[in-house]
Amino acid sequence: MPNWWERRAQRERELAEGVDADLVSANRKRWTLGSKLFVIGALLLAIEWLWSLPRWVHLVVASIAFVLIVTASIRWKWAQAEQAFLGKPERKAPPILFKPD
């Protein structure tokens, strides 16, 4: 167990030093874009709820809001999986039965 702790601490030090900085930046953009899509979808639903719109406009606005919110949740799940991958320490090397010459 202490070995896992050391590998975890090493990975955190690497991330703090800027290793995989491009991946971390791209992941942060995924979180941000997901949040923006969700807010836009929620605002569309609020606008649609506040004003009585014709039925066809209601269907179009509700469909667009639904697609935006589903897309936001997919982006969030993707960013969550990427964050778990980036934060995971390197696996311990398997034991060597025979030393190479």
Secondary structure, 3 states (H helix, E strand, C coil): CHHHHHHHHHHHHHHHHCCCHHHHHHHHHHHHHHHHHHHHHHHHHHHHHHCCCCHHHHHHHHHHHHHHHHHHHHHHHHHHHHHHHHHCCCCCCCCCCCCCC
